[in-house]
Amino acid sequence: MRTNMHLEEKTESDRKTMKRIIALIFAACSLVASAQTDNQVAPVQGPVIMIGYLSYDSALVTMDDYAIVRKQLADLRTAYEKELQRVEDEFNVKYEAFLEGQKDFPRTILLKRQTELQEMMQRNVEFKKQGLVEIQNAEREAMLPLRQRLNEAIAQVAAEQRLALVVNTDSNACPFIDPALGVNVTEAVMVKLNK
């Protein structure tokens, strides 16, 4: 729980830092563009900062190993769902037996069966929580090499095209990119990934 909270705090901090960097770059690009288009202000001399953008998810799903990873994760999820259904069915059978016999049970047996059912329910809830965590961890670990390869391909394309920054447009964090200052690198990254 503490690790998840730490990761969420780190991720939020990373997002805020990235938003500040993007805002600074866009401000610089805006100044350069306005200085170049304003007739009364002398154009700024020097290189124009170019920004790349892409759909990270679109590039990710085109990778050869992506389908294999998704299949493995789906199989894992199915195995957990089957086990959850099995323990739920087992609980339901015991609960129905308890309900049918509760009038006839002596108090000691009744309390013992209630305790067993409560413990069983608690174990099932814990198993479900643990299963979700394990599936999330498995997904994170399985996707890590793909994301690393994708990030390397993005960095290579950015270097080849002399881009200052590459923005992921999937979250709509950047709804407008000036076509004079931005380059869509999605296709170039996909080509590099699938060589």
C-alpha positions, 0 to 999 in steps of 0.5 A: 500500500505504501509502495503504491502511494509512493509510486502515485506521488512520484508519477504525479510529481513527474507529470507536473514536472513534464507539464512545466517543461512543456509549458516552457518550451511552448512559451519559447516557441511562441515567442520565436514564432511571434517574433518572426511573424511580427513585422515591427519586431526583428526576427530572432536569429538562431535555430527554431525549436521543433517539437515532435508528437505521437500517439504512444499507445498507437505505436505500442500496439504495433510492436510484434511482442505486444500481442504476445504480452496481451495474450499472456496477460489475458490467460493470467486474468482468465486463470484468476477469474476461474479460481475466483469463480471456484471459491465463490461457488464453494462459499455459496454451497457452504453458505446454503448448507449453513442456512438450511441447517442453522435451525437444527445446529446446536449453538456451538456448531452454529458459531463454528460454522459462522466463523468458518464462513466469515474466515472463508469470505475474508480469505476470498476477499484477500485472494481477490485483492492479491490477484488484482495486485499480481495481475497489475504487477505482471502487466507492468513487468511484461510491458516494461521491455516493450516500453523501453524499446518504444522509448529508445525508438522515440529517442532515436527518431527525435535525435535524427529529426533534431527534435527538442521534445516528443509529446505523447498526445494520447491523454489530450494534454496537448490539444494543439501543436502548431504545425510549423513547430511540431512534427508527427513522429508516430509513423517514423517510430513505428517504422523504426520499431518494426525493422 
